[in-house]
Structure formats: C-alpha cells, structure tokens
Amino acid sequence: MPNRILTPVLATPESLAGYGWLIGEPEGPARDRIDFYGKEVVVHQPARFHGNDDLTLNLVTFARRPLEVKWMEYHAKHTQTFIPLGGRPFWMVLGKPTRLGADGVIDETREALPDPDNVQAFYFDGSGGLVMDVGVWHEVPFPAEAGANFVVICTNETNDNLEAQGADGECDGGDLDKKNMTKRLGYTFEIRP
C-alpha cells in the first residue's frame, strides 16, 4: 500500500486547536500579581500545561531524516512540550486524541491507534514550540536543518517507557503508548512540504 501523503499547514494557535498550543510570542493570561519588577517582567501562561512530580527536562538533538512517520505515540499523564533552540524550523505530525474521555482521563476501552482522518502535518517556523494536549498522537519533530536541538519536557516515566521497548519496537507503559503505524495501519504517513 502506498504512503498516505500529508501536506503541512502552518502551525498557528488556530490550526493547532484540538492538538495543543503554540508557544513563542507571549499570549494567554498574564500573572498580574507577580509584580516584583513592575511591567519590566511579565509572566504568561500560554497553554494548559499538565504534569506531575515526575517531570523532567531533556535536551534532544534531532538529525534530518526522511519525512516518513513510521511511529506515533501519545502520553497519558502530561502535556509533552517541544521547544526548538536557535530558531530552527521543523515539521511535526499530530493526531487528535482517540482514547481521551470527556473527563480528560484516558479510556482504555477505546482503540489505541490514531484516527488517520485527523492526522495532520504542521510546519513550525522555529519562532515557537509546541505544548501537546494529553493523549495527542505524535511523532517526534522532523527538523528542516541538520542537528536541531530541542528542549523536551516530559516525564521520567516516559523516558523509562521508551527504554523498555518491546521486541517489536513498540512501547506500552504507564505514560506512553508508542505504535508502529506501518505495521498497524498498513502504510506510512509521508510529509510533502
């Protein structure tokens, strides 16, 4: 079966609705009561960031690789965040949550695969990053330039889940479900800029 082609859209607050939040330029509510420095320092909260006491900060270097999505994963306990360093552009492929209940909790009775009809490629110009909502299916960033560094906020549990991958390469842990799309769907998503 041929690859499923994805044409990227520009990542904007509007285009990312249902997937997560673009972070970069200050938006969202300001914490007006944090005023030690007057208007010289303003604290914004641009996303509904969610985590637990297991959060960690990774610095990840992504090499250029073919724009093909073989793997997709989601996180059940946190809003994973990717922040590019150095203003380098990148693409990401995201799928809306398929296992998230109306109460915001993962529903284990729902199918553990993304819905191909709401998988979308996004182009980020490098001026901002992404906070993904809980349960959003995704592949890690595809940098437009070699050697792109990202700050990645995730849980230590996610790192442990990734290190404990199964014999088939898939991972299923407390905060991570990572699936082989080629194996599960019979095709690979391909980004065509």
MOTANOR-V424967 format. One record per backbone hydrogen bond with DSSP energy under -0.5 kcal/mol. CO is the residue of the C=O (numbers start at 1). NH is the residue of the N-H. If there is no record, write none. Layout:
co->{CO;CO}
nh->{NH;NH}
//
This chain:
co->{3;4;6;6;9;10;12;14;16;16;19;21;23;25;29;30;31;33;35;37;38;42;43;45;47;50;52;54;56;56;58;58;60;60;61;62;66;67;68;69;70;70;72;73;74;75;78;80;81;82;83;85;89;89;90;91;92;92;93;94;95;99;99;101;105;106;107;111;114;115;116;118;118;120;121;122;122;123;124;129;130;130;131;133;137;138;141;142;145;148;149;150;150;151;151;152;152;153;154;155;156;157;158;159;160;162;166;170;171;176;177;178;179;179;180;181;181;181;182;188;189;190}
nh->{5;190;8;192;123;12;16;17;19;20;133;131;129;24;45;32;34;35;38;40;41;44;31;29;49;79;55;156;58;154;60;152;62;150;63;148;68;191;70;189;181;182;179;138;177;135;80;132;153;130;151;88;144;145;124;142;94;122;139;120;137;101;107;104;101;108;110;113;116;118;119;96;120;94;9;92;124;11;90;23;82;132;21;136;95;73;143;91;148;62;85;60;152;83;153;58;154;81;56;159;160;161;162;163;164;165;169;166;178;173;74;171;72;181;184;185;186;187;186;4;69;6}
//
